[in-house]
Amino acid sequence: MKRYLLYLTLPLLSLLTGHAQSNVVDQVVWVVGAEPILLSDVEDARIEMEARGQYTDDPYCSIPEQIAIQKLYIHQAELDSVDVSESACIQWANEQVNGAVQQLGSKENVELMYHRSISQLREMFKEFARIEQKVQGVRQNLTKDIKVTPAEVREYYRHMNPDSIPMIPAQVEVQIITSQPKVARAEVERVEGKLKDIARRINAGETTFATQARLWSQDPGSAMNGGECGFMKRNQFVEEFSNVAFALTDPKKVSKIVKTEYGYHIIQLIEKKGDMANVRHILIKPEVSDSAFAACSARLDSIADDIRAGKFSFEEAALRLSDDKDTRANQGLMYMKDEYGHPASSRFEMKNLPQDIALAVDTMKVGDISRAFRYTNEKGQELVAVVRLKNRLEAHRATPVEDFQVLNDIVYSERAQEKVNKWIDEKIKNTYVRVSPDWRGCKFQHEGWIR
């Protein structure tokens, strides 16, 4: 969900119902299509923006225009049948609630600040996420055919003002070999026994799945929501999970225990719609002993010593010996992923590396191999790793040779924004818009609002 705000950066309180922060007498200040924009919408947005340290020269001009543009996006999303991932909305909402609790110190403080219960706040965040997914979907549909050639990037660079050429911060390329410690059979039996007992109590009607998920599930994205994942397609789950989840037919029954790379699950069907299903699950992760981690560390340190001795290369070791499925085929080279989960770039700013890896790499020289260390990957798995610093690039002005993708993205973004702006201008012309007389004396980003 961090990727949503591609165009609009309005605070969420201005986009949703329930204007908790505003004490003004409400009135309709704009109408876009059949949708009103209220004075309280604008006031809530202004208050929220200022609370975040975000200011604009004339909020009573810029904010209603941004809300109006968003309403154009939402209307188009309905016409385009833009898909919304309910599971992503739930995950993002939970992350926002958890972050607010951490920042303010308690759930009570969060409820006091937002004048909403935690459950109401979570629903509000979910609605905000749905809106932003629709905005993103429309933009993607509008810009999907834009292509940029290398020749166009070079020509763009040739005409750039030297002072406008972006600075590229210091970056590193890192190779990794990981080893996943083995879980003791007794620990697996403990986890399976716990899940079997939970399932037995649910099936017997002694408790509910949602209650047990809140108590026991170790999936931070769904536990607070009673284990509910939201409507998802089969390919949005890992295979082992989806095979069982989509085979369920009775919402009153609990599935068998399912083992995935994340741990052990039990699943309950909520509802099916076409090729999508909404399920609850409880995830319990087996605990790994210190001795298992020590064994992995010893193994990886031995591999690193053999590489340093020239017995084989880091690339060969990564391909044959690493447990990391994402990097094995890339000779151990780590990649940042784009919004679709595809490899995007092997160059990391230090702040974008996992913290444990950044600490290991910080003082290394190019070609150095670290000692084994423990780290937690993006899936929440605790592993042991050794890393090699493949390359270090100092901060510099972008060049077509070293930073082609950065420049390509700039050209693409400019063309995409031009196309989106043209679409907005056309949409305004074909949409009923009424702006109250007192709100017309503005210099808007787009023309055509006032008729």
Salt bridges, closest charged atoms under 4 A:
GLU35 OE1 - LYS71 NZ 4.00
ASP41 OD1 - HIS19 NE2 3.48
GLU43 OE1 - ARG46 NH2 2.74
ASP44 OD2 - HIS19 ND1 3.07
GLU48 OE2 - ARG52 NH2 3.28
GLU50 OE1 - ARG46 NH1 3.29
GLU78 OE2 - LYS134 NZ 3.06
GLU86 OE2 - LYS126 NZ 4.00
GLU86 OE2 - ARG130 NH2 2.67
GLU123 OE2 - LYS126 NZ 3.09
GLU127 OE1 - ARG130 NH1 3.05
GLU152 OE1 - ARG415 NH1 3.22
GLU155 OE2 - ARG158 NH2 2.92
GLU155 OE2 - HIS159 ND1 3.37
GLU187 OE2 - ARG190 NH2 2.73
GLU189 OE2 - ARG185 NE 3.49
GLU192 OE1 - ARG185 NH2 3.32
ASP197 OD1 - ARG200 NH2 2.96
GLU206 OE2 - ARG200 NH1 3.66
GLU206 OE1 - ARG201 NE 3.60
ASP219 OD2 - HIS281 NE2 2.80
GLU261 OE1 - LYS379 NZ 2.63
ASP290 OD1 - ARG374 NH1 3.77
ASP301 OD2 - ARG371 NH2 3.55
ASP305 OD1 - ARG308 NH1 2.78
ASP305 OD1 - ARG371 NH1 3.49
ASP306 OD1 - LYS311 NZ 3.35
ASP326 OD2 - LYS337 NZ 3.47
GLU349 OE1 - LYS351 NZ 3.71
GLU378 OE2 - LYS337 NZ 3.13
GLU382 OE2 - ARG374 NH2 3.11
GLU402 OE1 - ARG347 NH2 3.16
ASP403 OD1 - ARG347 NH1 3.30
ASP403 OD2 - HIS396 NE2 2.79
ASP425 OD1 - HIS446 ND1 2.89
GLU426 OE2 - LYS429 NZ 3.47
